[in-house]
Amino acid sequence: MKNRRAILAVQVILGSGLLFAEQGAPPAELTLAQAIEAAAKNYPAIRVSQEQLNAAAAGIRLARTAYLPRVDAYAQMNRATRNNTFGMLLPQSVLPSISGPVLGTNSLGSAWGAAVGGLVRWEPFDFGLRHANTAVAEAARTQSQASLKRTQFEIATATVDSYLTLAAAQEAVTAAQAGVQQAESTLRTTKALETAELRPGADSSRAEAELAAAGTQLIQARQAVEMARAALSQFVAVDPAHLAIASSRLLQLPPEEEQPAANLQANPVALEQGATVEHARAQLRALEHSYFPKFALEGAVYARGSGNQLDGTQLGGLNGLAPNIKNYAVGFSVTIPLMDLAAIHAREAAQSATIRAETARSEQIVLELRTRWNTALAQLHGARLVAANTPIQVSAARAATRQSTARYESGLGTIDQVAEAQRLLSQAEIDDALAHLNVWRALLGLAAAAGDLQPFLAEAGR
């Protein structure tokens, strides 16, 4: 009685899934190309890389502003004392400066003062420093572009992998459903033989246990489908409950073709690392142009007003609030960073070490891509051999199942032999269903190592 309840529970679970599937409207099937396009539009990591590229482009515009003259304007009003004394102060930024003759007074009386002015400063030449800094910004933009392409490629590859995983899970469900049907057929046979008193009741119990095990396998396969659907939905921005794929082409074996040698240097990961090396080299060139004198053309105009007189008297009132004494100046200045050479050499040495490290990392990336390519080739070879062998396995398992069932019905075999044959058949059907998808997955591995999904997508879209 307990076994019958267990079988009924399994059938209710399996039947409820089919009922819900029939009640809901069939969702539109998403092709592989549509899945990649949706991921490119919706996945947040791609938008992050795009904004980083926009920031790098703005960095170029910022670097180019160094070619423009610097223009500063200034104005102030104050009320201050007029006491002045001889002496020198070392350069500092705390004590306010004071101009005018020393009157020999020490009074706390104050008067109004005002000043307005403007300064224009421009470097006519800089020995290539501004150009080098602009090149650094351009290298940063190139690096951001490479990062965006690498992100797009990785997201596309992950989307295809999730798509294949969902297709494989769905095929496992189909094979598991066939196993349930076989177990149900065996249970009906044992019940009939038990009723005719040709077999003991223990055979029916064993058949019920096999049906329950097949039902559990089907439930787990359907759970795998839902998990795979959830994984794919994060890329395509479609609710998992409404996500369906068109995987008929992936269930067929792709034609066997010789794989051309891949240019691993063209992989987006390798290109991004190459852009990183060039960015580091541009920074080194900027450092090499930083130890030069700085020349500047300067022009200043200003006016000041004061409520104090040279004889020590004060004008009073609002006198001094309006600037009335004017001056201008035009000049040429040179600044030489005498003691910066050691620091610049140290920074150059550090930057050179960074370049060597990034170059070594580029070589490591190419080596890893080569390993991935060779591994994918081996997987492709093995997957094709398995795909050629699984039909033989399925055919033999079906023959064994028919023979064991016939022997059992004629009283020459045992229920254990039937159960073992059905398990072998169920596993063979699952292996055969997944064999073709494993070939496609190996081809995806080759495309991921080569850095080009177009040949894979063209073949999958036929």
Buried (B, 14 or more C-beta within 10 A) or exposed (E): EEBEEBBEEBBEBBEEBEEEEEEEEEEEEBBBEBBBBBBBEBBEBBEEBBEBBEEBBEBBEEBBEBEEEEEEEEEEBEEBBBBBEEEEEEEEEEEEEEEEEEBEEEEEEBBBBBBBBBBBBBBEEBBBBBBBBBBBBBBBBBBBBBBBBBBBBBBBBBBBBBBBBBBBBBBBBEBBBBBBEBBBBBBEBBBEBBEEEEBEEEBBBBBBBBBBBBBBBBBEBBEBBEBBBBBBBBBBEBEBEBBBBBBEBBEEBBEEEEEEEBEBEEBBBBBBBBBBBBBBBBBBBBBBBBBBEBBBBBBBBBBBBBBBEEEEEBEEEEBBBEBEEEEEEEEEEEEEEEEEEEEBEEBBEEBBEBBEEBBEEBEEBBEBBEEBBEBBBEBBEEBBEBBEEBEEBBEEBBEBBEBBBEBBBEEEBBBEBBBBBBBBBBBBBBBBBBBBBBBBBBBBBBBBBBBBBEBBBEBBEE
